[in-house]
């Protein structure tokens, strides 16, 4: 609780992110994450954001030492089960896959991702051999959802893009497609605000 209070104080005291060299993403999971999903999550987020020039550093909440405090820190909480095991499907999947908090018009560097909603969503687009690589596809989907939220944080905007990862909603097929990029206009919004 003390670390959470310190983190929340840091978020409220320094809501705007001005990334010059790198961005540390602190990952907190409700339950164990599948290693394949975690690796793909990181890889996909980096791939989507590579044209912005940002360097992403990753830390799990349990491994993070506040003494090594990064000047540019985003905290992401992953709710539910981030693995494709046979978890019960949600009956009501309406609502966002993720959300980023804001206060007084400033977008805060704190997001939450619903792994359960992402997992249930992509199941509708999976076929045949996709199930054998389910954790990797889940990681890809969650990485894209995270990249979407990072655009909001880094561009300090609630606005969505017209196409690509930053558009208002991503279909199950978008989430697991071989490729989904960040449109040039969104690359510029992030790059301009992150320097």
N, C-alpha and C positions, 0 to 999 in steps of 0.2 A: 504494500500500500504506500509506503514511504517513497519508493521509486516512482510509482504512478503519480503521486502528488508532485514530486520534483519534475517529472516529465510534463505534467499539465501546467505547472508554473512556467517552465521553459517555453511551452507552446503559446501561452497567453502573453508572456513578456516579449516574445520575439515571433509574432505571427508571420511576418513576411520572410520568404526564403529568397536569398540573393546568392545563388550558387555561383562560385567563381571557378573552383577547381574540381570539386566532387560533392557528391551527395551520399550520406549514409542512410540506408534504409534499415530500420530496426523492425524485425519481423517477430510477431507474437502469435502463437497458435493456441487455440482452445484445446486441441487434442493432437496426438502425434501426426506428423505430416509424412506422406510417402516420400522417400528419398528421391525417387524419379520425378515426382511432382515438384519438389523443391528445386532441383537442378534445372528443370525445364522452365519453371516460373522465373528464375533469375535470368536465364539465357534469353527468354522471349522478351522480358522487360527491357533488357539491354539492347536487343536487336531492334525493337520498336523505337527506342529513344536514341539510337546511335547517331543519327544525323543532327541531333541537337548539340553534340559535342560534350555532353555530360559524362562524367565517369561515376558509375554507381558502385558503392561499397555496401556490403551486406553484413548484417549481424543478427543473430538470433537473440531474443530478449534475455534468455538465460545466460548467454555468453557476454552480454554487453556490460562494460564497466563504465559507469558515469564519469570516472576520473579521466577516461580517454575521450571525453566529450567531443563530439564532432560539432563544428560550428553550424553545419547545415545538416539537420537531422529530420527525417520523416519517420513517424511511427505508424505501422500498419498492423492492425489486429485482424486475424483470420478466424472467423467464427465457424463453428461446425467442424465437419470432418473433411480434411484436404487429402482424401484418398478415394479411389474408385471402388473400394470394397463394397460389399452388398449392404449398404446402409439403407434404411427405409427411405422411400421417396417422399418428398414433401407433398402434401395434399394441395396446399395453396402456395403456388410459387410466384404470385404477383409481387410486384415491388422491385426495387433496384437490386442488382447483384452486389453493389458496393456503394459507399457514400463517403464523402469527405466533409469534415466539419468546417463551419465558418462562424465568425462573430464580427459584428459591426462592419460588415462588408469585406472583411479580410478572410481569405481562405487559409485555414490553419493547416499545418503539416501533420495532420492526423486523419487516417482513413480506416475504414473497416470494410472487409470483404466477406461475403457470405459464401463460403466454400460449398455449403449444401445446395444453395440456389444455383451456383455455377455448375456443380456436378449434375444436378437434375436437368438443367438446361441442355448441357452438351450430350446427355444420353439420347436425346431426341435426334441428334445429327450423326450419331455413331452407327456404323454398320460393320458386319463381318469382322475383319482383322483389326478394326479399331479397338475392340474390347481387349485384345492382347496387349495393347499399349495404352490402356486407359489412364494410368497414372501420368504418363508423359503428356497425353492430350489434356488432362485436367490441369497439369502445370502450365501448359501453353495457354489455355483459356484463362486461368487465374493471372498469369503474367500479363495478358492483354488487358484484363480488367484493372490490374494494378497500374499499368502504363496509362490507361485512361484517367485514373484518379490522379496520377502524378502530373499529368498535363494540367488539371485543375489547380493543383498546388503550385507548380512551377510557374504557370502563367498568371497565377493569382486571379482566377476567373471562374465563375460558375457557368460560363458560356461553353457550348459544345461546338465541335467542328462539323463540317458538312459531310465529310466522308472519312473513311478509315477508322482507326482506333478511337479517335476523340468524338465520333458522332454520338448522338443522343442515346441510341441503343444498338447493341450488337446481337445479331441472331446467333442461335446455336451453331450454325454453319460458319459464321464469321469467327466464332471463338476457337474453332478447331481447324479452320482452313490452313493449308500449307503456309500461306503468307497473308499477313494483314499489316499494312504500314501506317505510319503517321503522315498525314497529308502535309505538303509543304507549308501551307498557311499556319498549321499548328506547330510545325517545327520552328517557324519564325516567331510565333507567339511565345513559345517556351524559351527559345534562345535569347530573345530580346529581354525578357523578364528575369532571366537567370544569370545575368552578368552584372 
